[in-house]
Each structure stands twice: as C-alpha cells, then as structure tokens.
C-alpha cells in the first residue's frame, strides 16, 4: 500500500508539473513550437519523469490539457496545484518549469510575467528564489543548478535510509533522528516544519524510486569528502541509536554508503567508535 500511494503521489505531482508548463505556454493566448519543444526538453532532463515512455508523456499532456479546460477559474487550478505539489522543493520545481516556458524565447510577455507572479504567490516562492531561478534560466542552465538538493535534505535522507533498513522505524531511531535535527549544528537553520518535509520527502522518494536511484542522488549531491564523512557520521548515529548494535540490515546499508561515498575503512571504524 505505501508503494501504491507513493506511485500515485508521483503521478499526481508530474501531472501538476505538466499543467504548470501548459499554463505558462498558454498565458499569452498562443502556444508556440518553441514553447512545446522547451516543455519536452525540460521534462526529459528532470529525474521526476525518469522512466516515462513517450506515449505516457503524450497521454499526460493530453490529460493535463483536458483538466485545465474543465476548471472553473484560475483559483481552482492554483488550489489543485498546491495540493499536488507537496513540499517546497516540488513547488520550487513547478515555478521553475513555468518560468522556463515563459522565458523560452529569452523574453517573457506581460501576461506570462503576471502568471508567474500568481504562481509565486500561490506556491510560496520567495523573491530571492525567483531571482535565482530566473538567473539560471536566462543563462541557459539546468534547473538543477537552482534546485539543487539542500545539504540538510541529503543528510536527512541518509538517516532515513538507515532507519528504514529493516522495513520499520524503531522508537529509538525516530528519537535519535528528531534529536539530530534539534541539536546538530548541521541543522541549525532547519525549522521543525522543514525537517518534517525533509523526512517525508526522503521516505516517499525511497519508496517510489528505490535504493539504487536514491544512492545515485546522494552521490551526486554530496560531492566533497567532508560532506560524505558528515553524512556517514549521521548514519552511524542512527544505527547505534539507544545504545544498540546495528542490525544486519543496517550494517548492509552502512557498507553500501561507505562504498558509495568512497570512505576508507579506518575512517569508517573511527566514526563507528564515536557513535
């Protein structure tokens, strides 16, 4: 059931992302070939759509256009987008994709800029975040440059991987995870609400995408040796939560993380002793 729910949430999120792009393309009353090409290019480059077949994408675009045509007004559409784009990262991505369509020809019309303002307000995107996204788009960059996973989010995911290693989250592990957010300097800028978002997103991503894909994301997001050592330290804290020895499943995850991050045996042994 959890996997079915995660897959359903993924489909709903992706439909919302397509709808955001379609709305941006239709903002000035006409959809250009360049805007359609940009829509397809942005979809192809995003990992959220990985594994989507061409015929599935066509069906998604058609279904999204049909949903938009049946909406009573823009407020109904914005409400639906907020409900399906769960978490700040998804909403940032939605705004970024809309902006990519609006600036497809390197200039946005007044109607397109007005729609982006509505998206910004509805999705809770700050002025600084808007500026960052627009700068990347105008510079021809990938949205990944503007939407890179916050380090705190990646550190949280490492802890979640260990916590879920044996298929259930033990009380001591949950307490250790919460205490890490509250006391570790790594998370001093993370509010309780944002921390909960990080954990929820990590669990959903693991269920929907599987361990190999999430390890790939972690390896590309945690690029320095210092970051990887910090991540592994947090993982060992969870594995040793409550003074317990790591289970066989947790040890397996720790070994996989060591290999993924390229950590030496002596480094790992030192972190294990500290935990």
Rosetta silent file (secondary structure, phi, psi, omega in degrees, C-alpha in Angstrom):
SEQUENCE: XXXXXXXXXXXXXXXXXXXXXXXXXXXXXXXXXXXXXXXXXXXXXXXXXXXXXXXXXXXXXXXXXXXXXXXXXXXXXXXXXXXXXXXXXXXXXXXXXXXXXXXXXXXXXXXXXXXXXXXXXXXXXXXXXXXXXXXXXXXXXXXXXXXXXXXXXXXXXXXXXXXXXXXXXXXXXXXXXXXXXXXXXXXXXXXXXXXXXXXXXXXXXXXXXXXXXXXXXXXXXXXXXXXXXXXXXXXXXXXXXXXXXXXXXXXXXXXXXXXXXXXXXXXXXXXXXXX
SCORE:     score description
SCORE:     0.000 S_00000001
   1 L     0.000  -46.036  178.871    0.000    0.000    0.000 S_00000001
   2 H   -57.829  -39.907  179.775    2.717    2.593    0.823 S_00000001
   3 H   -65.536  -40.379  178.498    4.336    1.977   -2.564 S_00000001
   4 H   -61.758  -41.583  178.934    0.996    2.363   -4.335 S_00000001
   5 H   -65.298  -39.828  179.884    0.415    5.641   -2.520 S_00000001
   6 H   -66.202  -41.246  178.743    3.894    6.876   -3.419 S_00000001
   7 H   -64.507  -41.172  177.676    3.424    5.969   -7.090 S_00000001
   8 H   -62.896  -43.916  179.519    0.052    7.732   -7.110 S_00000001
   9 H   -62.794  -37.782  178.369    1.576   10.838   -5.496 S_00000001
  10 H   -63.635  -44.505  179.834    4.355   10.803   -8.117 S_00000001
  11 H   -63.194  -41.454 -179.785    1.840   10.666  -10.964 S_00000001
  12 H   -67.173  -40.250  177.423   -0.204   13.496   -9.461 S_00000001
  13 H   -62.266  -46.615 -178.142    2.908   15.613   -8.925 S_00000001
  14 H   -64.224  -36.615  176.282    4.088   15.053  -12.502 S_00000001
  15 H   -63.371  -41.504  178.685    0.648   15.926  -13.857 S_00000001
  16 H   -63.728  -38.743  179.151    0.735   19.168  -11.849 S_00000001
  17 H   -64.730  -40.766  177.440    4.193   19.978  -13.238 S_00000001
  18 H   -65.217  -41.295  179.550    2.961   19.486  -16.798 S_00000001
  19 H   -62.496  -39.332  177.586   -0.096   21.655  -16.090 S_00000001
  20 H   -59.729  -43.789  179.924    2.120   24.464  -14.775 S_00000001
  21 H   -67.534  -40.342  178.409    4.098   24.401  -18.019 S_00000001
  22 H   -63.452  -41.740  177.958    0.978   24.289  -20.170 S_00000001
  23 H   -60.666  -42.853  178.892   -0.482   27.265  -18.334 S_00000001
  24 H   -64.153  -38.569  179.769    2.726   29.231  -18.906 S_00000001
  25 H   -67.141  -32.827 -176.618    2.685   28.293  -22.595 S_00000001
  26 H   -91.924   -0.584 -171.696   -0.960   29.410  -22.955 S_00000001
  27 L   -57.531  -39.525 -177.183   -0.598   32.611  -20.903 S_00000001
  28 L   -97.758   15.527  173.194   -0.392   34.975  -23.884 S_00000001
  29 L    91.499   -5.449  178.665   -3.088   33.200  -25.869 S_00000001
  30 L  -145.559  145.151  178.933   -0.892   31.155  -28.180 S_00000001
  31 L  -108.890  114.758 -177.212    1.375   28.136  -27.781 S_00000001
  32 L   -87.134  162.014  177.524    4.494   28.339  -29.945 S_00000001
  33 H   -62.538  -36.227  179.004    6.531   25.451  -31.284 S_00000001
  34 H   -63.372  -39.693  179.408    9.484   26.703  -29.242 S_00000001
  35 H   -65.887  -40.072  177.449    7.417   26.529  -26.047 S_00000001
  36 H   -65.502  -41.069  177.966    6.365   22.944  -26.801 S_00000001
  37 H   -63.724  -39.672  178.907    9.968   21.974  -27.534 S_00000001
  38 H   -65.172  -41.320  178.218   11.061   23.594  -24.272 S_00000001
  39 H   -57.631  -49.153 -178.458    8.348   21.718  -22.377 S_00000001
  40 H   -65.294  -39.572 -179.252    9.538   18.375  -23.761 S_00000001
  41 H   -65.130  -42.451 -179.333   13.213   19.199  -23.160 S_00000001
  42 H   -67.312  -36.197  177.441   12.604   20.205  -19.547 S_00000001
  43 H   -64.242  -44.590 -176.497   10.567   17.053  -18.919 S_00000001
  44 H   -64.060  -34.864 -175.722   13.288   14.841  -20.386 S_00000001
  45 H   -81.618  -13.420 -175.778   16.034   16.400  -18.256 S_00000001
  46 L   -90.315  132.822  179.296   14.176   16.097  -14.961 S_00000001
  47 H   -65.940  -20.708  179.166   14.616   12.915  -12.859 S_00000001
  48 H   -60.626  -26.202 -177.349   10.994   13.220  -11.698 S_00000001
  49 H  -103.833    8.057 -178.257    9.923   11.984  -15.150 S_00000001
  50 L   -58.568  134.111  179.717   12.584    9.284  -15.480 S_00000001
  51 L    89.838   -4.807  178.373   11.120    6.083  -16.917 S_00000001
  52 L   -77.858  123.082 -178.955    8.144    7.854  -18.518 S_00000001
  53 L   -77.775  156.081 -178.813    7.588    6.465  -22.008 S_00000001
  54 H   -53.713  -43.196 -178.941    6.810    8.794  -24.960 S_00000001
  55 H   -67.783  -32.927  176.990    3.242    7.522  -25.222 S_00000001
  56 H   -68.072  -38.363  178.417    2.789    8.008  -21.467 S_00000001
  57 H   -65.857  -42.560  177.317    4.054   11.577  -21.757 S_00000001
  58 H   -59.493  -44.140  179.372    1.666   12.296  -24.635 S_00000001
  59 H   -64.288  -37.179  179.613   -1.215   10.923  -22.576 S_00000001
  60 H   -65.507  -43.192  179.129   -0.104   13.016  -19.593 S_00000001
  61 H   -64.126  -42.993 -179.814   -0.046   16.218  -21.653 S_00000001
  62 H   -64.807  -42.728  179.790   -3.478   15.459  -23.130 S_00000001
  63 H   -65.863  -38.123  179.131   -4.956   14.663  -19.705 S_00000001
  64 H   -66.217  -43.077  178.266   -3.444   17.821  -18.226 S_00000001
  65 H   -62.698  -38.918  178.768   -4.850   19.979  -21.018 S_00000001
  66 H   -65.411  -42.623  179.427   -8.259   18.380  -20.510 S_00000001
  67 H   -61.592  -43.481 -179.412   -8.141   19.010  -16.749 S_00000001
  68 H   -63.819  -38.315 -178.092   -7.255   22.678  -17.311 S_00000001
  69 H   -67.888  -23.577 -178.189  -10.075   23.135  -19.813 S_00000001
  70 H   -91.352   -9.225 -178.579  -12.614   21.859  -17.269 S_00000001
  71 L   -68.597  143.981 -178.585  -11.501   24.139  -14.422 S_00000001
  72 L   -74.770  -38.364 -179.810  -13.946   26.864  -13.435 S_00000001
  73 L  -158.222  174.907 -176.823  -11.320   29.526  -12.775 S_00000001
  74 H   -66.629  -33.855 -179.401   -7.630   30.096  -12.129 S_00000001
  75 H   -63.067  -37.667  176.483   -8.032   29.963   -8.349 S_00000001
  76 H   -62.424  -40.742  179.381   -9.376   26.413   -8.623 S_00000001
  77 H   -65.365  -45.683 -178.964   -6.326   25.485  -10.691 S_00000001
  78 H   -62.738  -39.227  177.697   -3.889   27.095   -8.235 S_00000001
  79 H   -62.270  -43.145  179.515   -5.529   25.299   -5.315 S_00000001
  80 H   -64.765  -38.866  179.019   -5.193   21.980   -7.130 S_00000001
  81 H   -64.185  -42.916  179.180   -1.533   22.680   -7.905 S_00000001
  82 H   -61.229  -38.514 -178.116   -0.786   23.441   -4.252 S_00000001
  83 H   -68.835  -35.119 -175.324   -2.422   20.175   -3.186 S_00000001
  84 H   -92.772  -23.103  174.993   -0.455   18.041   -5.645 S_00000001
  85 L   -93.923   88.116 -173.499    2.900   19.819   -5.390 S_00000001
  86 L   -89.110  128.340  179.178    3.717   18.693   -1.866 S_00000001
  87 L    91.586  152.298 -174.800    6.748   20.239   -0.181 S_00000001
  88 H   -66.197  -35.474 -178.882    8.739   23.342   -1.019 S_00000001
  89 H   -61.029  -46.016  179.870   11.082   21.560   -3.410 S_00000001
  90 H   -63.032  -37.546 -179.936    8.214   20.391   -5.650 S_00000001
  91 H   -71.298  -36.949  173.936    6.708   23.878   -5.627 S_00000001
  92 H   -61.114  -43.006  179.547   10.074   25.430   -6.491 S_00000001
  93 H   -63.133  -43.629  178.271   10.345   22.982   -9.362 S_00000001
  94 H   -58.232  -45.942  178.339    6.839   23.844  -10.565 S_00000001
  95 H   -63.631  -41.737 -178.864    7.661   27.544  -10.593 S_00000001
  96 H   -62.560  -40.543  178.664   10.986   26.871  -12.304 S_00000001
  97 H   -66.683  -39.776  177.127    9.385   24.844  -15.095 S_00000001
  98 H   -62.915  -43.085  179.635    6.766   27.548  -15.655 S_00000001
  99 H   -64.410  -36.844  179.089    9.499   30.194  -15.803 S_00000001
 100 H   -61.894  -37.372  177.241   11.466   28.064  -18.289 S_00000001
 101 H   -70.887  -45.045 -178.135    8.462   28.080  -20.626 S_00000001
 102 H   -60.926  -35.116 -178.406    7.791   31.803  -20.145 S_00000001
 103 L  -101.761   22.070 -177.635   11.417   32.647  -20.991 S_00000001
 104 L   -59.657  -35.001  179.402   11.741   30.075  -23.780 S_00000001
 105 L  -100.505   20.249  176.015   12.292   32.859  -26.338 S_00000001
 106 L    72.516    8.879  172.480   14.508   34.804  -23.881 S_00000001
 107 L  -155.144  138.979 -179.520   11.806   37.306  -23.025 S_00000001
 108 L  -103.725  139.924  177.398    8.513   36.925  -21.201 S_00000001
 109 L   -74.131  168.643  178.268    5.363   38.797  -22.181 S_00000001
 110 H   -60.276  -39.292  179.504    3.402   40.851  -19.669 S_00000001
 111 H   -64.309  -40.861  179.922    0.802   38.079  -19.485 S_00000001
 112 H   -67.293  -41.538  177.685    3.474   35.461  -18.783 S_00000001
 113 H   -63.942  -38.329  177.959    5.110   37.610  -16.097 S_00000001
 114 H   -63.513  -40.527  178.723    1.706   38.165  -14.493 S_00000001
 115 H   -66.844  -40.056  177.811    1.072   34.425  -14.391 S_00000001
 116 H   -61.318  -37.055  177.315    4.498   33.793  -12.854 S_00000001
 117 H   -62.817  -40.635  177.982    3.638   36.301  -10.124 S_00000001
 118 H   -64.938  -43.137  176.689    0.455   34.356   -9.391 S_00000001
 119 H   -60.464  -44.220 -179.274    2.414   31.094   -9.279 S_00000001
 120 H   -57.136  -47.615 -179.251    4.966   32.670   -6.962 S_00000001
 121 H   -66.657  -43.238 -175.525    2.282   33.790   -4.508 S_00000001
 122 H   -68.956  -32.499 -174.310    0.295   30.553   -4.698 S_00000001
 123 H  -100.924   -0.764  175.566    3.315   28.284   -4.237 S_00000001
 124 L    70.124   42.893  179.587    5.129   30.364   -1.615 S_00000001
 125 L   -95.459  129.764 -177.311    8.301   31.113   -3.599 S_00000001
 126 L   -76.698  164.066  178.580   10.459   33.916   -2.195 S_00000001
 127 H   -62.406  -40.179  178.672   11.825   36.834   -4.210 S_00000001
 128 H   -63.198  -40.284  179.222   15.378   35.537   -3.755 S_00000001
 129 H   -66.928  -39.668  177.036   14.356   32.108   -5.020 S_00000001
 130 H   -60.402  -47.368 -178.911   12.616   33.672   -8.024 S_00000001
 131 H   -60.308  -41.258 -179.733   15.731   35.696   -8.859 S_00000001
 132 H   -64.049  -45.023 -179.343   17.937   32.616   -8.582 S_00000001
 133 H   -63.806  -46.291 -178.585   15.688   30.542  -10.847 S_00000001
 134 H   -63.329  -40.292  179.066   15.376   33.289  -13.475 S_00000001
 135 H   -59.401  -43.838 -179.777   19.149   33.860  -13.498 S_00000001
 136 H   -65.170  -44.396 -178.470   19.775   30.170  -14.184 S_00000001
 137 H   -64.502  -46.039 -179.428   17.138   30.012  -16.919 S_00000001
 138 H   -66.224  -26.250  177.751   18.325   33.178  -18.657 S_00000001
 139 L   -84.723    1.261  177.779   21.874   31.836  -18.514 S_00000001
 140 L    79.142   15.856 -177.234   20.779   28.671  -20.297 S_00000001
 141 L   -85.686  173.232  176.257   21.481   26.453  -17.308 S_00000001
 142 L   -81.757  149.652  177.287   19.700   23.405  -15.961 S_00000001
 143 H   -62.662  -21.039  178.667   17.103   23.840  -13.246 S_00000001
 144 H   -59.671  -28.371  178.960   19.224   21.515  -11.139 S_00000001
 145 H   -65.535  -34.712 -178.873   21.561   24.467  -10.628 S_00000001
 146 H   -92.827  -22.508 -174.591   18.784   26.423   -8.940 S_00000001
 147 H  -111.953   18.359 -179.328   17.001   23.497   -7.322 S_00000001
 148 L   -50.919  140.789 -178.128   19.972   21.540   -6.029 S_00000001
 149 L   -57.732  127.666  172.954   19.079   19.454   -3.010 S_00000001
 150 L   -58.113  142.487 -179.251   19.851   21.350    0.221 S_00000001
 151 H   -56.661  -39.172 -179.443   22.652   19.577    2.065 S_00000001
 152 H   -59.803  -35.916  179.321   20.384   19.249    5.114 S_00000001
 153 H   -66.422  -40.839  179.384   17.859   17.371    2.971 S_00000001
 154 H   -69.583  -40.259  176.429   20.519   14.932    1.785 S_00000001
 155 H   -61.465  -41.116  178.754   21.851   14.407    5.312 S_00000001
 156 H   -62.375  -38.761 -178.405   18.289   13.700    6.449 S_00000001
 157 H   -66.299  -36.542  177.046   17.869   11.147    3.669 S_00000001
 158 H   -59.666  -42.966  179.257   20.986    9.271    4.760 S_00000001
 159 H   -65.714  -38.254  179.451   19.483    8.928    8.245 S_00000001
 160 H   -65.441  -39.344  179.530   16.170    7.791    6.803 S_00000001
 161 H   -58.091  -42.278  179.469   17.910    5.100    4.707 S_00000001
 162 H   -71.268  -41.750 -178.907   19.409    3.587    7.845 S_00000001
 163 H   -60.347  -35.809 -176.429   16.197    3.979    9.834 S_00000001
 164 L   -95.230    9.283 -173.483   14.213    2.137    7.162 S_00000001
 165 L   -58.371  -39.369 -177.740   16.855   -0.522    6.523 S_00000001
 166 L  -100.737   17.032  174.806   14.878   -3.300    8.215 S_00000001
 167 L    85.969    0.136  177.911   11.496   -2.115    6.968 S_00000001
 168 L  -150.533  152.014 -179.079   10.404   -0.329   10.141 S_00000001
 169 L  -100.050  109.684 -178.597   11.386    2.750   12.106 S_00000001
 170 L   -73.736  154.086 -176.956   12.211    1.850   15.714 S_00000001
 171 H   -56.857  -44.142 -179.073   11.335    4.269   18.509 S_00000001
 172 H   -63.508  -38.392  179.176   14.972    4.843   19.455 S_00000001
 173 H   -67.599  -42.860  178.248   15.874    5.587   15.829 S_00000001
 174 H   -61.149  -42.256  179.754   12.987    8.011   15.447 S_00000001
 175 H   -65.049  -41.494  179.295   14.026    9.779   18.658 S_00000001
 176 H   -64.939  -38.639  179.479   17.654    9.955   17.510 S_00000001
 177 H   -63.457  -47.212  179.606   16.594   11.344   14.151 S_00000001
 178 H   -63.861  -42.760 -179.306   14.497   14.089   15.757 S_00000001
 179 H   -65.569  -32.329  177.583   17.233   14.888   18.282 S_00000001
 180 H   -63.795  -42.875  177.192   19.781   15.184   15.473 S_00000001
 181 H   -62.901  -37.873 -174.610   17.673   17.845   13.811 S_00000001
 182 H   -76.673  -32.990 -170.368   17.257   19.662   17.118 S_00000001
 183 H  -113.750  -23.594 -175.540   20.852   19.560   18.342 S_00000001
 184 L   -75.707  130.970  178.899   23.250   19.029   15.450 S_00000001
 185 H   -56.295  -23.738  178.984   24.821   22.277   14.120 S_00000001
 186 H   -59.647  -27.562 -173.540   24.242   20.931   10.609 S_00000001
 187 H  -112.495   22.074 -174.039   20.527   21.582   11.043 S_00000001
 188 L   -66.821  -20.266  178.767   20.558   24.872   12.969 S_00000001
 189 L   -98.110    7.495 -176.231   18.766   26.671   10.117 S_00000001
 190 L  -100.047  119.444  177.453   16.118   23.954    9.679 S_00000001
 191 L   -73.774  159.652  177.299   12.708   24.617   11.205 S_00000001
 192 H   -56.068  -37.900 -179.752   10.692   21.697   12.646 S_00000001
 193 H   -66.153  -43.295  179.553    8.266   22.010    9.718 S_00000001
 194 H   -67.037  -38.003  178.218   11.063   21.920    7.146 S_00000001
 195 H   -60.604  -42.846  178.796   12.672   18.988    8.940 S_00000001
 196 H   -63.783  -38.175  176.485    9.419   17.060    8.717 S_00000001
 197 H   -61.266  -44.191 -179.485    9.252   17.887    4.998 S_00000001
 198 H   -58.379  -47.132 -177.868   12.785   16.564    4.537 S_00000001
 199 H   -65.584  -45.208 -179.579   11.957   13.287    6.259 S_00000001
 200 H   -62.109  -43.903  179.540    8.632   12.845    4.427 S_00000001
 201 H   -63.941  -38.940 -179.724   10.223   13.586    1.054 S_00000001
 202 H   -64.874  -43.323  179.326   13.056   11.145    1.767 S_00000001
 203 H   -64.275  -45.872 -179.299   10.658    8.350    2.681 S_00000001
 204 H   -62.467  -42.557 -179.626    8.460    8.993   -0.368 S_00000001
 205 H   -64.797  -40.015  179.616   11.455    9.114   -2.703 S_00000001
 206 H   -64.248  -43.018 -179.298   12.849    5.856   -1.321 S_00000001
 207 H   -67.104  -43.528 -174.435    9.521    4.063   -1.732 S_00000001
 208 H   -77.974  -36.521 -171.010    8.836    5.421   -5.221 S_00000001
 209 H  -105.737  -23.308 -179.882   12.345    5.311   -6.725 S_00000001
 210 L    89.693  161.025 -175.155   14.150    2.569   -4.827 S_00000001
 211 H   -62.573  -45.739 -177.512   17.512    2.456   -3.072 S_00000001
 212 H   -56.975  -43.381 -179.134   19.836    2.440   -6.150 S_00000001
 213 H   -66.930  -39.233 -179.319   18.357    5.660   -7.551 S_00000001
 214 H   -69.224  -35.342  175.555   18.447    7.428   -4.177 S_00000001
 215 H   -63.779  -36.862  176.962   22.102    6.407   -3.677 S_00000001
 216 H   -61.754  -43.399  178.486   22.806    7.902   -7.108 S_00000001
 217 H   -62.987  -44.127 -179.699   21.188   11.174   -5.980 S_00000001
 218 H   -63.134  -42.239 -178.686   23.193   11.183   -2.732 S_00000001
 219 H   -63.830  -35.002 -179.658   26.467   10.519   -4.541 S_00000001
 220 H   -84.161  -21.222 -179.400   25.864   13.438   -6.899 S_00000001
 221 H   -89.582  -36.121  178.681   24.599   15.773   -4.189 S_00000001
 222 L   -98.948   93.080 -167.852   27.243   15.115   -1.532 S_00000001
 223 L   -96.481  -26.858 -177.309   30.334   15.831   -3.597 S_00000001
 224 L   -93.607  158.527  179.914   33.088   16.674   -1.101 S_00000001
 225 H   -64.254  -38.513  179.995   34.842   14.243    1.202 S_00000001
 226 H   -62.545  -42.475  178.902   33.879   16.328    4.236 S_00000001
 227 H   -63.312  -40.529 -178.240   30.186   16.203    3.293 S_00000001
 228 H   -70.237  -35.235  175.634   30.302   12.450    2.842 S_00000001
 229 H   -64.796  -41.858  178.351   32.018   11.957    6.198 S_00000001
 230 H   -62.019  -43.143 -179.998   29.304   14.048    7.877 S_00000001
 231 H   -62.139  -43.695 -179.264   26.604   12.007    6.165 S_00000001
 232 H   -67.911  -35.424  177.100   28.158    8.736    7.265 S_00000001
 233 H   -60.412  -43.935  178.396   28.537   10.053   10.833 S_00000001
 234 H   -64.068  -38.658  179.094   24.811   10.781   10.951 S_00000001
 235 H   -62.245  -42.316 -179.991   24.083    7.323    9.546 S_00000001
 236 H   -67.889  -32.900  177.215   26.129    5.648   12.290 S_00000001
 237 H   -61.460  -41.582  178.884   24.342    7.710   14.964 S_00000001
 238 H   -68.438  -42.493 -178.305   21.029    6.301   13.772 S_00000001
 239 H   -63.910  -30.231 -179.240   22.380    2.761   13.516 S_00000001
 240 L  -100.935   14.420 -177.013   23.648    2.936   17.112 S_00000001
 241 H   -56.223  138.112  178.422   20.542    4.740   18.458 S_00000001
 242 H    72.643   13.993  179.533   19.616    3.775   22.005 S_00000001
 243 H    76.677    9.751 -177.789   22.996    2.118   22.565 S_00000001
 244 L   -87.132  152.113  173.059   22.022   -0.806   20.370 S_00000001
 245 L   -76.273  144.009  178.827   24.329   -2.567   17.939 S_00000001
 246 L   -58.685  141.912  175.192   23.352   -2.107   14.274 S_00000001
 247 L   -73.096  170.809  178.805   21.195   -4.867   12.828 S_00000001
 248 H   -60.826  -39.041  179.367   22.372   -6.894    9.850 S_00000001
 249 H   -66.015  -39.612  179.289   20.147   -4.781    7.564 S_00000001
 250 H   -69.035  -39.429  176.297   21.575   -1.556    8.984 S_00000001
 251 H   -59.956  -38.795  179.473   25.127   -2.848    8.615 S_00000001
 252 H   -62.129  -44.124  179.008   24.355   -3.595    4.972 S_00000001
 253 H   -64.139  -40.709  178.572   23.205   -0.005    4.402 S_00000001
 254 H   -62.124  -40.794  178.465   26.287    1.337    6.168 S_00000001
 255 H   -65.203  -39.713  178.993   28.534   -0.792    3.940 S_00000001
 256 H   -65.257  -42.271  178.671   26.680    0.430    0.846 S_00000001
 257 H   -63.416  -41.049  178.284   27.037    4.058    1.991 S_00000001
 258 H   -58.911  -46.661  179.911   30.756    3.542    2.610 S_00000001
 259 H   -65.493  -42.042 -179.339   31.197    2.189   -0.916 S_00000001
 260 H   -62.248  -40.998 -176.362   29.001    4.893   -2.447 S_00000001
 261 H   -89.044   -7.385  178.870   30.910    7.675   -0.695 S_00000001
 262 L    66.465   41.350 -178.364   34.341    6.107   -1.180 S_00000001
 263 L   -91.076  142.593 -179.510   35.264    6.187    2.508 S_00000001
 264 L   -75.417  155.763 -178.769   38.322    4.385    3.820 S_00000001
 265 H   -60.595  -38.601 -178.524   37.998    1.561    6.356 S_00000001
 266 H   -69.087  -33.587  176.154   39.899    3.481    9.031 S_00000001
 267 H   -64.784  -45.072 -179.915   37.601    6.491    8.636 S_00000001
 268 H   -63.936  -42.298 -179.754   34.546    4.277    8.984 S_00000001
 269 H   -63.081  -39.859  179.560   35.998    2.479   12.018 S_00000001
 270 H   -64.884  -43.206  179.694   36.682    5.815   13.726 S_00000001
 271 H   -66.357  -37.549  177.995   33.135    7.062   13.121 S_00000001
 272 H   -63.503  -40.278  179.011   31.691    3.769   14.339 S_00000001
 273 H   -65.615  -39.469  179.968   33.697    4.056   17.588 S_00000001
 274 H   -66.627  -33.477  179.923   32.486    7.638   18.096 S_00000001
 275 L   -68.807    0.000    0.000   28.878    6.574   17.582 S_00000001
